[in-house]
Amino acid sequence: MIDLKACPLWLYRLFPFLRWLPNVTPQAFKADTIAAFTGALIVLPQAVAFATIAGLPPEYGLYAAMVPAIVAALWGSSWHLVSGPTTAISIVVFASISPLAEPGSPQFIGLVLTLTLLAGLIQLAMGLARLGMLVNFISHSVIIGFTAGAAILIAASQIKNFFGLDMPRGAHFHEVLIQFGSHIPDIQPWVLAVGVVTLVSGVLAKRYLQKLPYMIVAMVVGGVVAAILNAQFGSDATNIRTVGALVASFPPLSLPDFSLTAIKQTLFPATIIAILALTEAVAIARSVATKSDQRIDSNQEFVGQGLSNIAGSFFSGYAASGSFNRSGVNYASGARTPLAAAMSAVFLLLIVLLVAPLAAYLPVPSMAAILFIVAWSLIDFHHIGEIIKRHKRERIVLALTFIGTLVDLEKGIFLGILVSLMFYLYRTSQPSIRELVPSHVNRDNPRRKFVPADIDTPGCPQLTMLRVEGSIFFGAVEHVQKHFRNVDESDPQKKHLLLTSRAIGFIDLAGAELLAKEAARRRKLGGGLYLVGVQPDLCEMLRRSGQVDTIGEEQIFRRKGDAIQAIYPRLDSEICRTCRVRVFRECHIALPDGTPREAAG
């Protein structure tokens, strides 16, 4: 028996599923099985619809939900993310390839497979290059806004199925609302009845029958009610549609078009799809992880998504990403490990092969009702309320992401990321700069404790001590320079500036040049710039940029006490003679020129 917990690190990186495989206990396996079966039922009508949107034969949607889902689950990092065809990616696939070939034609399919392979290779390369850190710029507010917006889109996409209306597929959110308002007189009462019964039974089962999978309970109840109504009044009278007949076959092997022309035609759209799919997948993984208290490895998620699309291109699948519907259902159904996502693909295959005729009787309004419940559970009302009440800037990010997602799923994510990055850059470009003064408590302590300056703790008339908390980079140079100049412009006597550098996190070439120019400027004024508590990174940048000589190594100190002892003799003795502040202990002993304080009077 191999002890998986004792495997070397390289083996975990090569086969990441070895990390969670020991967690598949009998209880976890049971929960994963139930979640997998539920997810397989959910994806049946969706996969067919997505393939149709992408301009592919219906079975290609089923194929895209099989092999890619297994590979992504085994080589990803999320416990609950389920990969497969999505609405947004399907739309992009159709828009990219339809100008090049007739939808549904062999040429079209070949180009889609090439597109999928290239997208997977790009995603894999990004993962191996450890570019997953880029998703760290997706803030929590963006994820919550995206989740809420996507949940609304899920519900909106099911309105026509829940009410039995004939509405165009793929319409925008506002168009769905307009269409629904104009089609209210056309609501099918029996279809609505099945949907309402399913919805109510699902809510009640979730609340009172917690030991049973409420989704399956709701599906069974809805299916039985639909069967009774059809038997009583006839399907032509009730207009209750079902999923329909499914193609029963294994995902056949396929070969992308490797011609240079096909690669040139699909490389750019493949890059777009790769980035959009990664953004969507990681955003979904992180949004679900906030509920399950899991840590997502973005680099591993990139690798998993890339491998899933590479594998899918050779098994008749088209570009896949994280599925919000299936991932939400997977989590809500109680999945414990990624095995649930992998088994959902297996169950989907078994359902297609063995019980396709039975699945064809599953009512479409029942599926819509289940997705209504899922969509409601995905909206994080608690954190939305906290953000609205307490965080002004995050409130803007949340609102723009939510509205942008309703308009366009991927653009909503990018809009939220862009706005949050703008706020981030604004904050980092204005690092906190505080004036410090020596503490009057324990004045003789050689550690020289500094405290923030205020009205009750005046500072030295000639020396200003500032603490920069943040990074001095090209975007923050103007802000920092303004603070430096305000020191002597507001009081010409303050020609000396001591900068405590321990809280400076990062400095680039522009920041190093700023310090050098400030040192030269203060020397012309008859003072100086002094650095204390310089961190190794700051010191290294000053040396590499050649600015150490300009600033002067004798101006750089390790401790505050050493800095004050070196600076005090450089102060103007005449100003010190009449000074009554005397913030330094040296002030009580002698003037800067060495005259004893008693003799100075």
C-alpha positions as CSV (number, residue, x, y, z in Angstrom):
1,M,0.0,0.0,0.0
2,I,1.5,3.4,-1.1
3,D,1.4,6.1,1.6
4,L,0.2,9.0,-0.5
5,K,1.0,11.4,2.4
6,A,4.7,10.5,2.1
7,C,5.0,11.2,-1.7
8,P,7.8,13.6,-2.8
9,L,6.9,17.1,-3.8
10,W,7.6,16.6,-7.5
11,L,5.0,13.8,-7.6
12,Y,2.4,16.1,-6.1
13,R,3.1,18.7,-8.7
14,L,2.9,16.1,-11.5
15,F,-0.2,14.4,-10.1
16,P,-1.9,17.0,-7.9
17,F,-4.9,14.7,-7.3
18,L,-2.7,12.7,-4.9
19,R,-3.1,15.5,-2.4
20,W,-6.9,15.0,-2.0
21,L,-7.2,11.3,-2.8
22,P,-6.8,10.3,0.9
23,N,-9.8,12.5,1.8
24,V,-12.1,10.2,-0.2
25,T,-13.6,8.4,2.7
26,P,-16.8,6.3,2.4
27,Q,-18.9,9.2,3.6
28,A,-17.2,11.6,1.2
29,F,-17.6,9.2,-1.6
30,K,-21.3,8.9,-0.9
31,A,-21.7,12.7,-0.9
32,D,-19.6,13.0,-4.1
33,T,-21.7,10.4,-5.8
34,I,-24.9,12.2,-5.0
35,A,-23.5,15.5,-6.2
36,A,-22.1,13.9,-9.3
37,F,-25.4,12.3,-10.3
38,T,-27.2,15.6,-9.7
39,G,-24.7,17.5,-11.7
40,A,-24.9,15.0,-14.6
41,L,-28.7,15.5,-14.7
42,I,-28.3,19.3,-14.7
43,V,-25.8,19.4,-17.6
44,L,-27.9,17.3,-20.0
45,P,-30.1,20.1,-21.4
46,Q,-27.4,22.8,-20.9
47,A,-24.7,20.9,-22.9
48,V,-27.0,20.5,-25.9
49,A,-28.0,24.2,-25.8
50,F,-24.4,25.4,-25.5
51,A,-23.3,23.3,-28.5
52,T,-26.1,24.8,-30.5
53,I,-25.0,28.3,-29.5
54,A,-21.5,27.4,-30.6
55,G,-22.7,26.3,-34.0
56,L,-21.8,22.7,-33.4
57,P,-23.9,19.5,-33.4
58,P,-25.7,18.9,-30.1
59,E,-23.5,15.9,-29.1
60,Y,-20.4,18.1,-29.0
61,G,-21.8,19.9,-26.0
62,L,-22.1,16.5,-24.2
63,Y,-18.5,15.6,-25.2
64,A,-17.2,18.9,-23.9
65,A,-18.7,18.1,-20.5
66,M,-17.0,14.7,-20.2
67,V,-13.3,14.4,-20.8
68,P,-12.5,18.0,-20.0
69,A,-14.4,17.8,-16.7
70,I,-12.4,14.8,-15.6
71,V,-9.0,16.2,-16.6
72,A,-9.7,19.6,-15.0
73,A,-10.9,17.9,-11.8
74,L,-7.8,15.7,-11.5
75,W,-5.3,18.4,-12.4
76,G,-7.0,21.5,-10.9
77,S,-7.0,22.7,-7.3
78,S,-10.6,23.5,-6.6
79,W,-12.8,21.1,-4.7
80,H,-16.0,22.1,-6.4
81,L,-15.1,23.6,-9.8
82,V,-16.7,21.7,-12.7
83,S,-15.4,22.4,-16.2
84,G,-17.4,22.1,-19.4
85,P,-19.2,24.1,-22.0
86,T,-20.4,27.6,-21.0
87,T,-22.7,30.1,-22.5
88,A,-20.0,32.9,-22.8
89,I,-17.3,30.7,-24.3
90,S,-19.8,29.1,-26.7
91,I,-20.8,32.6,-28.0
92,V,-17.1,33.5,-28.5
93,V,-16.4,30.3,-30.3
94,F,-19.3,30.9,-32.7
95,A,-18.4,34.5,-33.3
96,S,-14.7,33.6,-33.9
97,I,-15.2,30.6,-36.3
98,S,-18.5,31.4,-38.1
99,P,-16.9,33.9,-40.4
100,L,-14.3,31.3,-41.4
101,A,-16.6,28.3,-42.1
102,E,-20.2,27.2,-42.2
103,P,-21.4,26.3,-38.7
104,G,-21.8,22.6,-38.2
105,S,-19.7,21.7,-41.2
106,P,-16.6,19.5,-41.0
107,Q,-14.4,22.5,-41.7
108,F,-16.1,24.4,-38.9
109,I,-15.6,21.5,-36.5
110,G,-11.9,21.2,-37.4
111,L,-11.3,24.9,-36.8
112,V,-13.1,24.7,-33.4
113,L,-10.9,21.8,-32.4
114,T,-7.8,23.7,-33.4
115,L,-9.1,26.7,-31.5
116,T,-9.6,24.5,-28.4
117,L,-6.1,23.0,-28.6
118,L,-4.4,26.3,-29.0
119,A,-6.4,27.8,-26.1
120,G,-5.4,24.8,-23.9
121,L,-1.7,25.2,-24.9
122,I,-1.8,28.9,-24.0
123,Q,-3.5,28.2,-20.7
124,L,-1.0,25.4,-19.9
125,A,2.0,27.7,-20.7
126,M,0.6,30.4,-18.4
127,G,0.2,27.9,-15.6
128,L,3.7,26.5,-16.0
129,A,5.1,30.0,-16.2
130,R,3.3,30.6,-12.8
131,L,1.2,33.5,-14.0
132,G,-1.6,32.5,-11.7
133,M,-0.6,35.4,-9.5
134,L,-2.4,37.6,-12.0
135,V,-5.7,36.5,-10.6
136,N,-4.7,37.9,-7.1
137,F,-5.7,41.2,-8.6
138,I,-9.3,40.0,-8.7
139,S,-10.7,41.5,-5.5
140,H,-13.2,39.9,-3.2
141,S,-15.8,42.6,-4.2
142,V,-15.3,41.7,-7.9
143,I,-15.9,38.0,-7.1
144,I,-19.1,38.7,-5.1
145,G,-20.4,41.1,-7.7
146,F,-19.6,38.6,-10.5
147,T,-21.2,35.8,-8.6
148,A,-24.4,37.8,-8.0
149,G,-24.6,39.0,-11.6
150,A,-23.9,35.5,-13.0
151,A,-26.6,34.1,-10.6
152,I,-29.1,36.6,-12.0
153,L,-28.1,35.6,-15.6
154,I,-28.6,32.0,-14.7
155,A,-32.1,32.7,-13.5
156,A,-32.9,35.0,-16.4
157,S,-31.8,32.3,-18.9
158,Q,-34.4,30.0,-17.4
159,I,-37.4,32.3,-17.4
160,K,-38.6,31.1,-20.8
161,N,-38.3,27.5,-19.6
162,F,-40.0,28.1,-16.3
163,F,-43.0,30.0,-17.9
164,G,-43.1,28.1,-21.1
165,L,-42.5,31.1,-23.3
166,D,-41.0,31.3,-26.8
167,M,-38.1,33.7,-26.4
168,P,-34.9,34.0,-28.4
169,R,-31.9,32.2,-27.0
170,G,-28.8,34.2,-26.0
171,A,-30.6,37.5,-25.4
172,H,-29.1,40.1,-23.1
173,F,-30.5,40.5,-19.6
174,H,-32.5,43.6,-20.3
175,E,-33.8,42.0,-23.5
176,V,-35.0,39.0,-21.5
177,L,-36.9,41.3,-19.2
178,I,-38.5,43.2,-22.1
179,Q,-39.4,39.9,-23.9
180,F,-40.8,38.5,-20.7
181,G,-43.0,41.6,-20.1
182,S,-44.3,41.4,-23.6
183,H,-45.0,37.7,-23.4
184,I,-46.8,37.6,-20.0
185,P,-50.2,36.8,-21.7
186,D,-48.5,33.8,-23.4
187,I,-47.5,32.1,-20.1
188,Q,-48.3,28.4,-20.2
189,P,-50.2,27.5,-17.0
190,W,-49.3,23.8,-17.0
191,V,-45.7,24.5,-17.6
192,L,-45.7,27.1,-14.8
193,A,-47.5,24.7,-12.5
194,V,-44.7,22.1,-13.0
195,G,-42.1,24.7,-12.4
196,V,-43.7,26.1,-9.3
197,V,-44.3,22.6,-7.8
198,T,-40.6,21.7,-8.5
199,L,-39.5,25.0,-7.0
200,V,-41.6,24.6,-3.8
201,S,-40.7,21.0,-3.3
202,G,-37.0,21.8,-3.7
203,V,-37.2,24.7,-1.1
204,L,-39.1,22.5,1.3
205,A,-36.9,19.5,0.8
206,K,-33.8,21.7,1.3
207,R,-35.2,23.0,4.6
208,Y,-37.0,20.0,6.1
209,L,-35.4,16.9,4.4
210,Q,-31.8,17.8,4.9
211,K,-30.7,14.1,4.7
212,L,-32.0,13.8,1.2
213,P,-30.6,15.5,-1.9
214,Y,-33.2,18.2,-2.4
215,M,-32.4,18.7,-6.0
216,I,-33.2,15.1,-6.9
217,V,-36.3,15.2,-4.7
218,A,-37.5,18.3,-6.6
219,M,-36.7,16.7,-10.0
220,V,-38.6,13.5,-9.1
221,V,-41.6,15.5,-7.9
222,G,-41.6,17.7,-10.9
223,G,-41.3,14.7,-13.3
224,V,-44.2,12.9,-11.6
225,V,-46.4,16.0,-11.8
226,A,-45.5,16.5,-15.4
227,A,-46.3,12.9,-16.2
228,I,-49.7,13.1,-14.5
229,L,-50.6,16.3,-16.3
230,N,-49.5,14.9,-19.7
231,A,-51.5,11.7,-19.1
232,Q,-54.6,13.7,-18.0
233,F,-54.6,16.4,-20.7
234,G,-52.1,15.3,-23.3
235,S,-48.7,16.8,-24.0
236,D,-50.1,18.9,-26.9
237,A,-52.4,20.7,-24.4
238,T,-50.0,21.1,-21.5
239,N,-47.0,22.1,-23.7
240,I,-44.6,20.7,-21.1
241,R,-41.4,20.1,-23.0
242,T,-38.8,17.6,-21.9
243,V,-35.1,17.4,-22.4
244,G,-35.5,15.2,-25.6
245,A,-33.7,12.3,-27.1
246,L,-29.9,12.2,-26.6
247,V,-27.2,10.7,-28.8
248,A,-25.9,7.6,-27.0
249,S,-22.1,7.3,-27.8
250,F,-18.7,7.6,-26.2
251,P,-16.8,10.8,-27.0
252,P,-15.1,9.8,-30.3
253,L,-11.5,10.5,-31.0
254,S,-10.9,13.7,-33.1
255,L,-8.0,15.4,-34.8
256,P,-7.7,19.2,-34.9
257,D,-6.7,20.9,-38.1
258,F,-2.9,21.4,-37.9
259,S,-2.5,23.3,-41.1
260,L,-0.6,26.5,-40.9
261,T,-3.7,28.4,-42.3
262,A,-5.9,27.0,-39.5
263,I,-3.4,27.9,-36.8
264,K,-3.0,31.5,-38.1
265,Q,-6.8,31.9,-38.3
266,T,-7.4,30.6,-34.8
267,L,-4.4,31.8,-32.8
268,F,-5.7,35.2,-31.9
269,P,-9.2,34.1,-30.9
270,A,-7.6,31.2,-29.1
271,T,-5.7,33.7,-27.0
272,I,-8.8,35.7,-26.2
273,I,-10.7,32.5,-25.2
274,A,-7.8,31.3,-23.1
275,I,-7.7,34.5,-21.1
276,L,-11.5,34.7,-20.8
277,A,-11.9,31.1,-19.8
278,L,-9.1,31.3,-17.2
279,T,-10.6,34.5,-15.7
280,E,-14.1,32.8,-15.6
281,A,-12.8,29.5,-14.2
282,V,-10.6,31.1,-11.5
283,A,-13.3,33.6,-10.5
284,I,-15.8,30.8,-10.2
285,A,-13.4,28.6,-8.2
286,R,-12.6,31.5,-5.9
287,S,-16.3,32.5,-5.4
288,V,-17.2,28.9,-4.4
289,A,-14.0,28.7,-2.3
290,T,-15.2,31.6,-0.2
291,K,-18.2,29.5,0.8
292,S,-16.2,26.3,1.3
293,D,-13.3,28.0,3.1
294,Q,-10.7,26.6,0.6
295,R,-7.5,28.0,-0.7
296,I,-7.2,28.0,-4.5
297,D,-3.9,27.5,-6.3
298,S,-4.3,29.7,-9.3
299,N,-1.2,28.3,-11.1
300,Q,-2.5,24.7,-10.7
301,E,-5.9,25.8,-11.9
302,F,-4.3,27.3,-15.0
303,V,-2.6,24.0,-15.6
304,G,-5.8,22.0,-15.1
305,Q,-7.8,24.2,-17.4
306,G,-5.1,24.0,-20.1
307,L,-4.8,20.2,-19.9
308,S,-8.6,19.8,-20.0
309,N,-8.9,21.8,-23.2
310,I,-5.9,20.0,-24.8
311,A,-7.5,16.6,-24.0
312,G,-10.9,17.8,-25.1
313,S,-9.7,18.8,-28.5
314,F,-8.8,15.1,-29.1
315,F,-12.1,13.8,-27.8
316,S,-14.5,15.9,-29.8
317,G,-14.9,18.6,-27.2
318,Y,-14.7,22.3,-27.8
319,A,-13.3,25.1,-25.5
320,A,-14.4,24.5,-21.9
321,S,-14.1,26.6,-18.8
322,G,-15.5,26.6,-15.3
323,S,-19.2,26.2,-15.4
324,F,-21.1,28.4,-13.0
325,N,-24.2,26.3,-13.1
326,R,-22.5,23.0,-12.6
327,S,-20.1,24.3,-10.0
328,G,-22.9,25.9,-8.0
329,V,-24.9,22.7,-8.2
330,N,-21.8,20.6,-7.2
331,Y,-21.3,22.7,-4.1
332,A,-24.9,22.9,-3.2
333,S,-25.3,19.2,-3.6
334,G,-22.7,18.5,-0.9
335,A,-19.6,17.5,-2.9
336,R,-16.6,16.9,-0.7
337,T,-13.7,16.4,-3.2
338,P,-12.9,16.9,-6.9
339,L,-13.9,13.3,-7.4
340,A,-17.5,14.6,-7.7
341,A,-16.7,16.7,-10.7
342,A,-14.9,13.7,-12.4
343,M,-17.7,11.3,-11.6
344,S,-20.3,13.7,-12.9
345,A,-18.7,13.2,-16.4
346,V,-18.8,9.5,-15.9
347,F,-22.5,9.6,-14.8
348,L,-23.3,11.8,-17.8
349,L,-21.7,9.2,-20.1
350,L,-23.7,6.4,-18.4
351,I,-26.9,8.4,-18.6
352,V,-26.4,9.1,-22.3
353,L,-25.5,5.4,-23.0
354,L,-28.0,3.6,-20.7
355,V,-30.9,5.8,-19.8
356,A,-31.1,8.3,-22.6
357,P,-34.8,7.5,-23.2
358,L,-35.7,8.0,-19.5
359,A,-33.7,11.3,-19.3
360,A,-35.8,12.5,-22.3
361,Y,-38.8,12.6,-20.0
362,L,-37.2,15.1,-17.6
363,P,-39.3,18.3,-17.7
364,V,-37.6,21.4,-18.8
365,P,-39.5,23.6,-16.3
366,S,-38.3,21.4,-13.5
367,M,-34.7,22.0,-14.6
368,A,-35.4,25.7,-14.7
369,A,-36.8,25.6,-11.1
370,I,-33.7,23.8,-9.8
371,L,-31.5,26.5,-11.4
372,F,-33.6,29.2,-9.8
373,I,-32.7,27.6,-6.4
374,V,-29.1,27.4,-7.3
375,A,-28.9,31.0,-8.5
376,W,-30.5,32.2,-5.3
377,S,-28.0,30.3,-3.1
378,L,-25.1,31.8,-5.1
379,I,-25.9,35.4,-4.1
380,D,-23.9,36.3,-0.9
381,F,-26.4,38.7,0.6
382,H,-24.5,39.0,3.9
383,H,-21.2,40.3,2.3
384,I,-23.1,42.4,-0.2
385,G,-24.8,44.2,2.7
386,E,-21.5,44.7,4.5
387,I,-19.8,46.1,1.5
388,I,-22.7,48.5,0.8
389,K,-22.7,49.7,4.4
390,R,-19.0,50.0,5.2
391,H,-16.8,50.3,2.1
392,K,-17.3,53.2,-0.3
393,R,-14.8,52.3,-2.9
394,E,-15.6,48.6,-2.8
395,R,-19.3,49.5,-3.1
396,I,-18.4,51.1,-6.5
397,V,-16.4,48.0,-7.6
398,L,-19.3,45.7,-6.5
399,A,-21.9,47.7,-8.4
400,L,-19.9,48.1,-11.6
401,T,-19.0,44.4,-11.6
402,F,-22.6,43.3,-11.0
403,I,-24.1,45.6,-13.7
404,G,-21.3,44.8,-16.1
405,T,-21.9,41.1,-15.6
406,L,-25.5,41.5,-16.4
407,V,-24.6,43.3,-19.6
408,D,-21.8,40.9,-20.6
409,L,-20.4,38.1,-18.4
410,E,-16.7,38.5,-19.3
411,K,-16.8,42.2,-19.7
412,G,-18.3,42.5,-16.3
413,I,-15.3,40.6,-14.8
414,F,-12.8,42.8,-16.7
415,L,-14.7,46.0,-15.7
416,G,-14.6,45.0,-12.1
417,I,-10.9,44.1,-12.3
418,L,-10.1,47.3,-14.1
419,V,-11.9,49.5,-11.5
420,S,-10.4,47.6,-8.5
421,L,-6.9,48.0,-10.1
422,M,-7.5,51.7,-10.6
423,F,-8.4,52.0,-6.9
424,Y,-5.4,49.9,-6.0
425,L,-3.0,52.0,-8.1
426,Y,-4.6,55.1,-6.6
427,R,-3.9,53.9,-3.1
428,T,-0.4,52.7,-3.8
429,S,0.5,55.9,-5.7
430,Q,-0.3,57.8,-2.5
431,P,1.6,56.0,0.3
432,S,1.0,57.2,3.8
433,I,3.6,59.8,4.9
434,R,3.6,60.7,8.6
435,E,5.7,63.1,10.5
436,L,7.4,61.7,13.6
437,V,8.9,63.3,16.7
438,P,11.0,61.8,19.5
439,S,9.0,60.5,22.4
440,H,9.4,62.6,25.6
441,V,9.0,59.4,27.6
442,N,12.3,57.7,28.4
443,R,14.2,60.4,26.5
444,D,17.5,58.8,27.5
445,N,16.6,55.4,26.0
446,P,19.2,54.8,23.3
447,R,16.6,53.1,21.1
448,R,15.1,56.6,20.4
449,K,11.4,55.9,20.1
450,F,9.6,58.1,17.6
451,V,5.9,58.8,17.8
452,P,3.5,60.5,15.4
453,A,3.6,64.3,15.6
454,D,0.6,66.3,16.8
455,I,-0.1,69.7,18.4
456,D,1.0,68.5,21.8
457,T,4.3,67.0,20.6
458,P,6.2,69.6,18.6
459,G,9.2,68.6,16.6
460,C,12.6,70.0,15.9
461,P,12.6,73.4,14.1
462,Q,15.4,72.3,11.8
463,L,15.0,68.6,11.3
464,T,11.8,66.9,10.0
465,M,11.4,63.2,10.4
466,L,9.0,61.4,8.1
467,R,7.9,57.8,7.9
468,V,6.8,56.5,4.4
469,E,4.4,53.6,4.6
470,G,4.2,52.0,1.2
471,S,6.2,51.8,-2.0
472,I,8.1,54.5,-3.8
473,F,7.7,53.7,-7.4
474,F,7.1,55.7,-10.6
475,G,3.4,56.1,-9.8
476,A,4.1,57.5,-6.3
477,V,7.0,59.7,-7.1
478,E,5.0,62.9,-7.5
479,H,3.0,62.3,-4.3
480,V,6.2,61.6,-2.2
481,Q,8.1,64.5,-3.8
482,K,5.3,66.9,-3.0
483,H,5.5,65.9,0.7
484,F,9.3,66.4,0.7
485,R,9.1,69.9,-0.7
486,N,6.2,70.9,1.6
487,V,8.6,70.4,4.5
488,D,11.0,73.3,3.7
489,E,8.5,75.4,1.7
490,S,6.3,75.7,4.7
491,D,9.2,76.4,7.0
492,P,12.5,77.4,5.4
493,Q,14.4,76.5,8.6
494,K,13.7,72.8,8.1
495,K,16.6,72.1,5.8
496,H,17.3,68.6,7.2
497,L,15.0,65.6,6.4
498,L,15.3,62.2,8.1
499,L,13.4,59.5,6.4
500,T,12.6,56.3,8.4
501,S,12.7,53.7,5.7
502,R,11.7,50.5,7.5
503,A,8.1,50.6,6.2
504,I,9.1,51.3,2.5
505,G,8.0,48.0,0.8
506,F,9.4,48.5,-2.7
507,I,11.4,51.1,-4.6
508,D,12.1,51.2,-8.3
509,L,14.5,53.2,-10.4
510,A,12.3,56.3,-10.4
511,G,12.0,56.2,-6.6
512,A,15.8,55.8,-6.3
513,E,16.3,58.9,-8.5
514,L,13.8,60.8,-6.4
515,L,15.8,60.2,-3.3
516,A,19.0,61.2,-5.0
517,K,17.5,64.4,-6.4
518,E,16.1,65.2,-3.0
519,A,19.5,64.7,-1.3
520,A,21.1,67.0,-3.8
521,R,18.4,69.7,-3.4
522,R,18.7,69.7,0.3
523,R,22.5,70.0,0.2
524,K,22.0,73.2,-1.9
525,L,19.7,74.4,0.8
526,G,22.4,73.9,3.4
527,G,20.8,70.7,4.9
528,G,20.7,67.1,4.0
529,L,18.6,64.0,3.4
530,Y,19.2,61.1,5.8
531,L,17.9,57.5,5.6
532,V,17.5,55.2,8.6
533,G,16.4,51.6,8.8
534,V,17.1,50.9,5.2
535,Q,15.8,47.5,4.1
536,P,18.0,45.2,1.9
537,D,15.8,45.6,-1.2
538,L,16.0,49.4,-0.9
539,C,19.7,49.4,-0.4
540,E,20.2,47.1,-3.3
541,M,18.1,49.3,-5.7
542,L,20.1,52.4,-4.6
543,R,23.4,50.5,-5.4
544,R,22.2,49.1,-8.7
545,S,20.9,52.5,-9.8
546,G,24.2,54.2,-8.8
547,Q,22.4,56.6,-6.4
548,V,24.3,55.6,-3.3
549,D,27.1,58.0,-4.1
550,T,24.7,60.9,-4.8
551,I,22.9,60.4,-1.5
552,G,26.1,59.6,0.4
553,E,26.8,56.4,2.3
554,E,27.5,58.6,5.4
555,Q,23.8,59.7,5.2
556,I,22.5,56.2,5.6
557,F,22.1,54.8,9.1
558,R,21.0,51.5,10.6
559,R,19.6,52.9,13.9
560,K,17.7,56.1,14.8
561,G,20.1,56.8,17.6
562,D,23.1,56.7,15.3
563,A,21.3,59.0,12.8
564,I,20.4,61.7,15.4
565,Q,24.0,61.7,16.9
566,A,25.4,62.2,13.4
567,I,22.8,64.8,12.3
568,Y,22.7,67.0,15.4
569,P,26.2,68.6,14.9
570,R,25.1,69.7,11.5
571,L,22.2,71.8,12.8
572,D,22.4,75.6,13.1
573,S,23.7,76.5,16.6
574,E,22.2,79.9,16.5
575,I,18.7,78.5,16.0
576,C,19.3,75.9,18.7
577,R,20.5,78.6,21.1
578,T,17.0,80.2,21.3
579,C,15.1,77.0,20.8
580,R,12.9,76.0,23.7
581,V,11.6,72.7,22.2
582,R,14.8,70.7,22.7
583,V,13.3,67.3,21.5
584,F,16.7,65.5,21.5
585,R,18.7,64.6,24.6
586,E,21.7,66.2,22.8
587,C,19.8,69.5,23.0
588,H,20.1,69.5,26.8
589,I,23.8,68.8,26.8
590,A,25.4,71.2,24.2
591,L,24.7,73.2,21.1
592,P,25.6,71.6,17.7
593,D,28.9,73.5,17.7
594,G,29.9,71.9,21.0
595,T,29.2,74.8,23.3
596,P,27.9,73.4,26.6
597,R,24.2,74.3,27.1
598,E,25.0,75.9,30.5
599,A,27.5,78.3,28.9
600,A,25.1,79.0,26.0
601,G,22.4,80.2,28.4
